[in-house]
Structure formats: C-alpha cells, structure tokens
Amino acid sequence: MDEHTKEPWEMVVGEECCFHDGNRVSIISTVEDADGGEPTQATIAEVWPADDDGDLADGRRIVAAMNGVKGIPTEALEAGAVAELLAAATLTVRHATAVYTSDEAKVVTSGKPMGHVSPWARAYMLALCNALTPSYGAARDALAKIGVTA
C-alpha cells in the first residue's frame, strides 16, 4: 500500500482552492520538490457542504485528526490503537489518582512519623509516588484536553 501524503495538512478556504462552485474548502499539503525546486501545494481532498458551515467544520476536523495522529501507522489506526491508548491512559490515571489520594500516600509523602507502616512499605509507596509523578501529570493533562476526567 502506498503511503499517505505527509503531515502537516491544512484547510484552505477561498475562491481558487477548489474545482467546484459554491463553498470552497480544500485540504492541502505542501509537498517539497525532490530536486530542490519550489514546493507545491497538493490538494488531498475537497469538502463539499452538507449544510451551511458543515464543510468548514468537517474540513477542520479532518485536518486536526490527521495532524493529531502523525507518526501512527495507518494499520494501527485501523486496528483501534487510539481508542485503546485512550482507555489505557484513563485507567492509568484513575489508578494513579487512587494511589496519590490514599491516606497512606498522604502520610508517606508528608514525611511524618508512621508507627503503623513498615519502613519497607513507606519506601515503596514513596518510590511509587515519585515514579508516577511526571507521567501521571502529563497523562492527566492530555486526557483533560479531550474532556476525560479520570
């Protein structure tokens, strides 16, 4: 199978960007000339209006989706990798939140004496909290961008 046109893609609205009458919305990519000449703009798709501004919204979504999955093989997309990653990230953030907000974690990370917790358990919980910190925050923030609160 041939490769798709490389990202980034962009949406262009204008009179000279499409080959049909009416709304003019094209999805394009700038293609570098292999011989070092001037780059050209390749029309990947034209979006025809389904309603008043449906073509604008559709074009915007197509471009955002394509640019958002840059680097992910088409086969992985077809196999549902994005949905699986979303589910895994959500579960990971939920589990990490449970660890961070547990009474044990609050006591361990506070540095207060813990007569009821063994030094080994304290060290383990502290290491776990410290190891999760960078990835937990990044995953939580990424999920929040798409409206998922874990």
ABEGO torsion letter per residue (X at the ends): XBBBBBOBBBBBBEAAABABBEBBBBBBBBBBBAAGBBBBBBBABBBBBABAAAAAAAAAAAAAAAAAABGBBAAAAAAGAAAAAAAAAAAAAAAAAAAAABAAAAAAAAGBBBAABBAAAAAAAAAAAAAAAAAAAAAAAAAAAAGBBX
